[in-house]
Amino acid sequence: MNKSSKKVGNEKMKNKLNDEIDVENMEIANLIKKDSEDIPKISTDINVINQIRTTGRKNKNKMIIRLCTGFAACLVLVVGIVFWYRTNTENKARELASRTVHVAKNNESRMASSYDEIYKIMSEKATDQSDTYRTKATAKSSSSDSTISSDGVKKKSDSKAYSTTNIQTEGVDEGDVVKTDGEYIYIVNDKKSVVNIVKAQGKETKKIAKIKIKYNKEDLNVKEIYYADNKLIVISGVYEDDVLYGIEDSVTSKGCGVNNGKSITIISVYDITDRSNPKLIKQNTQQGDFDSSKLSGNYVYTISEANVNITDKKDSCVPEINEKPMDYSKIYLPNKIDGGSYTVITVMDINNPDKFYDQTAIAGNVQNVYVSENNIYLIDDEYEEIDISDTKKGKNILKKKNIGKLQESKKNLSAKEIKKVKKAYGGEYDWSKVTETRKIGYFKSQIKTNIVKYSYKDGKLNFVNENSVEGYVDSNLSFDEKAECLRFVSSNSTSSYVGERTVLKDGKGKIISENIVNTNDYEKYYEEEVLDNNVYVLDENLKEVASIKGLAKNESVYAVRYLGNYGYFVTYENTDPLFTVDFSDMKNPKIVGKLKLPGYSDYLHFYDENSMLGLGMENDNYLKLEMYNVSNGKAKQISKKVLKRYMYSDALHDYKSIIVDKEKNLIGFKATLSNGNYDDVYVLYRFENNKFKKLAEISLSGESYAVRGLYIDNYFYIVTLGKDVKVLDLNNYKVVKKLK
């Protein structure tokens, strides 16, 4: 396993760990200032910028999401550099977060039977996440057998052709920051809590309306929008009492999680029959930070992650819907509850938005959401620390210098220490005595993917089942449905280490807390993670029916797509193996192709039923475009173009930012120049005669954190959020209008 491969693997594992460590927000924030003073001068060459930009590109970093809404972009970059430098130089991927997973009695998942039941479980989870005792320094597709995701072409009554949002599942729309109906363009300006309505008329394009998005007179953070049937659906977020919370705050409150503030997701529906005079119809709210949404038929499905604050009221530890606690019968308690938060799902009928049509909440976190034509899959990672001290290898390591024996200790805590623990944990324990046991052991760390499945039909949600499999997934694009089965690809990441297990028990022997911490004293016994990959098929009840394991040793998955009976996935080490999986027999999937090429593809997109486009990096230096023939199932490269002028694109990790349209023969995306200034441009290509041809390169205005491209008839509109709209004539690819 070479250094590059190790680095990729460590970054993946480290970022997964980062998503879990909410209790240390304050500690990390305090360290930022200290570390920033110690950072050596780092030359800003292409490799460094690439490293910073791509670190964690696959995962949502939830560690310090509420530092302050007023931080400047330059400070965010500094924080990113500091954190990147610290974690890379100190190997923080080796340090494991202290965690306690609540396991349901009789190993059964179920809907909650009462507020009392929820209160007890989530109170325990709150104290699990508030652990300050001896841990301050231990931071650590649709069912139609096809999922061709493309910018669709719609026809209006006046025969205008226009592009739509790039989606994963045909028939299931996804929200975005820019939408069009073929006549108007709807644009989010998040910095000003505004949605602008632009009349798309080529050279005569103009803004005709501005909607100020508010809730209770407070400006909102607009996340994404939908257009449907003369209605504009705006999904926004707001924080009440939003501050940076740390360890002390999480102890003094009994919050499920560490956020003492209250985050709310707001779904607003506007009547825009008169585009120049939008009218608010209704606003519905659900507690939690916005995660994702989908529009199927007339129903909007919105998902948020909610941390709630427990008070003495039994219904205080459930999320709120329209400012009222959810009914306990709508709360699902999985077998394992990892994290003290909820995943909230609401359904709203856009034609009758007076209230939510249905709602549910699942105790626990979510990292990815895949929505097929009939089902919603909630995906989360779970870290397992397995004690392997009694294995042959474990015994041999612990015998060296009597590591395990010398470090074992047991003591009764003093009254002062018990008081501290009680303040941190609370709960129904016998506090007359607290015993602490500390023991060195040999542990194996591995990742599992937990999947919870809900079916949906006509706006109604129904729980189906849950299951866990080995490994972690790259993104929602790793999943697809075929013949009522779920198929997906996961990556395994395991490591072993000498660690210290600390267990606190009350006077009756009940476990209060159990933590496992990597110990630097025995760092030489740490074994680097082992990477390989799996293909899984689960049936309609999430029972495993087939799998292929141990694929692509020392590599991890970068991109996955499915078409009909075939699936394609890319792993990366030094070359770009493109695997083809034959799913003709879902009970017996087979690897039928493996194509090795330099670099890697980070995004795959079906250009048509016989061709697949790949966008990726050529040996970490330049962007590249590739086209594959997949007419007989196996992928065969027919064209490749290395884009040496460009070093990065948002489309590598945000599929909504790329437009791929066979009918117009357009491939468009934002790219960063490799000229040393790292300027952003928007580029358009076409594919003809088995070659990629550049059509246009348009400079973007200033910092462009989000850019979308779309076409309406013979004009192409480049929207830079918060900046401007540039209009290109597709006959000559010249800018004919710039609208600020």
PyMOL commands that set and color helices and strands:
alter all, ss='L'
color gray80, all
select helices_A, chain A and resi 3-18+25-38+46-54+73-90+92-94+105-107+115-129+190-192+202-204+247-252+314-317+328-330+392-406+415-425+476-478+520-525+650-652+655-657
alter helices_A, ss='H'
color red, helices_A
select strands_A, chain A and resi 102-103+110-111+153-155+161-163+173-174+178-180+184-189+194-199+206-212+214-215+218-219+221-228+231-240+254-255+262-271+279-287+289-296+299-306+309-310+320-321+324-325+331-333+336-337+342-349+358-363+368-371+375-387+409-412+435-457+460-470+479-482+485-505+511-518+527-538+544-551+556-563+566-572+578-582+590-595+600-608+611-618+622-629+636-643+646-648+659-661+666-673+680-688+691-699+707-712+715-720+724-729+734-739
alter strands_A, ss='S'
color yellow, strands_A
deselect
rebuild
show_as cartoon
